[in-house]
Amino acid sequence: MAKKLLLSALFALAITIVASAQPSFDPLNPNAEGIPVDGGIGFLLAGGAAYGLKKLKAKKALAKAAE
């Protein structure tokens, strides 16, 4: 279980690093900046993780009550 959680966390970190906004390259205008693409991906990942933990706790509580 801990290995899956660690692997998931590392995968999520890798995705956020890759998905970060990269500056555009314009050879005619070297001072041009790129448009950020992030737009709250971190908040969406945090919300998804919180929702997943909530569902996991509910599943464990249900299994414990069934015993």
Buried (B, 14 or more C-beta within 10 A) or exposed (E): EEEEEEEEEEEBEEEEEEBEEEEEEEEEEEEEEEEEEEEEBEEEBEEEEEEEEEEEEEEEEEEEEEE
